[in-house]
Amino acid sequence: MRGVDRFNTKQFYRAHRNSKIIYHFSKYGSKGLSKVNPTLVFIDAVVSLGEMFVSYANYREVKEQNIQLEIEIRTLKKELANFKKSLELEDRKLQEMIKYNETILEKKIKENQQISRMLDINYNQAKKYFLMMKNEVTKYQSKFPHSKESKEITKQYNVALTSYIQTTLVVIGG
């Protein structure tokens, strides 16, 4: 039989020696005891009993520590379960926030696309308007090249064209 020294003491070796003495006594009877000093056997038995009590006290201490550790493990398992639940709730909350934000962003994107389409239509109409205006100003200048009104119309056209170009640069981002 194999013995394990649980508390890292030298008691295991003494117990092995005692078992040899008991073996000799049982094998040889009183002849076995004649080979061993009875005083030493008594002292060894008393010391073994003392060590047995110390070992038992150590065993009880370790057993109590195990009980306390098991309680702590159960407590930590409960805390872990509660923490998991709170994380799941937080995850659900974040998922709902993501869905809500997605819908808001989709609405804003649609609104921006509509505004962008409207701006494109307005921009193209303004472009056509300025081309038509340019043709009209050019026709008027060709009919009345040196008139005061022709110069005034050209000046107003250039002011309107400049503001249109500035607006275009703002829209494009230049």
C-alpha positions, 0 to 999 in steps of 0.5 A: 500500500502506498502512503501519501504525506498530506501535510508534508511532515515526517510522520509518515516515516515514523508510522512506517517504522511503527508498522514494522514493529507491529509486523515483527510482533505479529510474526514472531510473537514475544520473540519479536518484542525481544529484539525491540526495546519496550521503552522505545516502543512505549515512547514511540507509541506516545509520540505517535499518538501526539503526532496523530492528534496534531495530524487530526487537528491539521485535518480539521483545519484543512477541512474547515478551509475547504468548507469556507472555499466551497462557500466562497465558490458558490458565492462567486458563481452567484455573482458571476451569474448575476454579472452575466445577466446584467451584461445580457441586459446591457447587450440587449439595451445596446442592440436596441439603441443600435436599431433605433440609431440605424432607423434615424440614420436611414431617415436622415439619409433619405431626407438628405438624398431628397434635398440633394435631388432638389438642389440638383434640379434647382442647380440645373434650372439655374444653369439653364436660366443663366445660359438663357440670360447670357443669350438674351444679354448677348442678343441685346448687346449685338442690337445696341452695342454702345447703349447705357442700358446695355452696359448696365444689363451686362454689369447686372448679369456679371453680378448675378453670374458671380453670385451663382458661381460662389453658390456653386463653389459652396455647394461643391465644397470649393 
